[in-house]
Amino acid sequence: MHTSGLFARIILQGRPPVTNLYSSAVFVGWSAVLLGIILVRIYRRGFGTAVAAAAGFVSLIVAQHLTGDGDTMEMMRAVLDSNIWLATHVVCITIGYSGTFLAGALAIGYTLRRQLVRKPDPAATRTLLSMTYGVICFSLFFSFIGTVLGGIWADQSWGRFWGWDPKENGALLIVLWNAVILHARWGGYVKERGVMAMAIFGNVITSLSWFGVNMLGVGLHSYGFMESAFWALFGFIASQLVLIVLCLLPPRFWSQEGRETPGQAAAT
């Protein structure tokens, strides 16, 4: 149903799948579910399906609240009226959003499983870490390519490759944060729990880049201006910070059997 709705919009508009905030939410959810299916095919574990299904469901709820006056196929603004760049830059950036959110969702699944399951299977935990790491690599690639393509589009449209516009800064932050996670892992600065906590924080950065900059109403990308979602965005960010704290706490910290020894804490 999700796929049919997405492609129906493409046919009706004669445009690539992402043209406004509403369609970006639909596409982010669709991409997350597709990535989850790929993860299941690779790892033969049901985590990918469960997390991707949840991410797709939530993204459609977000899309429902972005319908505005009900017309989700309004006329394109002149600056966006380019199917080539919509199909390359915008789609790549949105796939980067989707991947970063999926990595964060996998990390949330890891956190809840760690705190709620009495004796989690170590092999399953390693699989979750591997899934998250792989999705972060995927997200970094598409976010970087999409940001570079956006700079080329800006050079053609506005005569400059980079102007420190809020939307450009948000895209760059996603690239840098995914790169920081990978380098922190490669350098041994963080281990399993640290990677997952950083992946959850990636949800905060991506949400600010996706929605936060649209609340500022400044810069050349202010055509998506919105202010009604402030409290929803604030609540989402607060929930992610709570989940990061849960991720960093010892497993089942409220129960006697869940308390870590000093050696276990150091290993984590």
Stockholm file with secondary structure:
# STOCKHOLM 1.0

chainA/1-268         MHTSGLFARIILQGRPPVTNLYSSAVFVGWSAVLLGIILVRIYRRGFGTAVAAAAGFVSLIVAQHLTGDGDTMEMMRAVLDSNIWLATHVVCITIGYSGTFLAGALAIGYTLRRQLVRKPDPAATRTLLSMTYGVICFSLFFSFIGTVLGGIWADQSWGRFWGWDPKENGALLIVLWNAVILHARWGGYVKERGVMAMAIFGNVITSLSWFGVNMLGVGLHSYGFMESAFWALFGFIASQLVLIVLCLLPPRFWSQEGRETPGQAAAT
#=GR chainA/1-268 SS CHHHHHHHHHHHHTSCSCSSHHHHHHHHHHHHHHHHHHHHHHHCCTHHHHHHHHHHHHHHHHHHTTCTTSCSSCCCCGGGCCHHHIIIIIHHHHHHHHHHHHHHHHHHHHHHHHHHCSSCCHHHHHHHHHHHHHHHHHHHHHHHHHHHHHHHHHHHHHSCSCCCCHHHHHHHHHHHHHHHHHHHHHTTSCCHHHHHHHHHHHHHHHHHHHTGGGGTCCSTTGGGCCCTTHHHHHHHHHHHHHHHHHHHSCTTTTSGGGCCCHHHHHHC
#=GC SS_cons         CHHHHHHHHHHHHTSCSCSSHHHHHHHHHHHHHHHHHHHHHHHCCTHHHHHHHHHHHHHHHHHHTTCTTSCSSCCCCGGGCCHHHIIIIIHHHHHHHHHHHHHHHHHHHHHHHHHHCSSCCHHHHHHHHHHHHHHHHHHHHHHHHHHHHHHHHHHHHHSCSCCCCHHHHHHHHHHHHHHHHHHHHHTTSCCHHHHHHHHHHHHHHHHHHHTGGGGTCCSTTGGGCCCTTHHHHHHHHHHHHHHHHHHHSCTTTTSGGGCCCHHHHHHC
//
